[in-house]
């Protein structure tokens, strides 16, 4: 059982610290190159997504040692648009799939959507667990679904969204983290960004604790992604502090740390250039 008051106290103490060995610009550079620039709206169009891709690959050209982002994340029908627009860059093509954002579809339907996204060129898949099944205590079903999708993804990175705001307690966040890790998740991710609250530092902290415990027991590194309402640079730096404190500097790269956002990159670029 997670002591929520204790976790809140630990998080508040941690966030009250400085960046230690990093200057603010160095920390912002790390965050910038770990961003999944994201658009997940029903009104997304080819034109809008192409513009987003052009933005994604424009930051490095601004100078001031500003890097480009890690990936662009969209719905499956727009994956091929992203893949084409980002050709020749190191920016990855990511897609939500598997009944995002509700997770309320049978597994075979989720698998069809994942296959479609992969066939269109997705290099990373962001899936969401069925919170309904989890809250009913059907933990094996949740694990089996993640494992089936991961098996299908193969070497393609699978980010498993817990939707922590719907899990009700930090104890449930820890349990869901353990299930996803056991099922083969390459990343744990906080939220779809479609509910309130989205990402919270306390849930992220608990997820990071599960990851480091798994690493110490097995030697396997699992990545972590904060997403859901992260629009300000200071918020992003909070998540970097948690990763640095609990997981270490080895996690502070785009292979193991991501932040999902639509507005954050512009604000970081401005802050780094002033």
Buried (B, 14 or more C-beta within 10 A) or exposed (E): EBEEEEBBEBBEEBBEEEBEEBEEBEBBBBBBBBBBBBBBEEEBEEEBBBEBBEBBBEBBEEEEEBBBBBBBBBBBBBBBBBBEBBEEEEBBBBBBBBBBBBBEBEBEEBBEBBBBBBEBBBBBBBBBBBBEBBEEEBBEBBBBBBBBBBEBBEEBBBBBBBBBBBBEBBBBBBBBBBBBBEBBBBBBBBBBBBBEBBBBBBBBBBBBBBBBBBBEEEEEBBBBBBBBBBEBBEBBBBBBBBBBBBBEEEBBEBBBBBBBBBEBBBBBBEBBEE
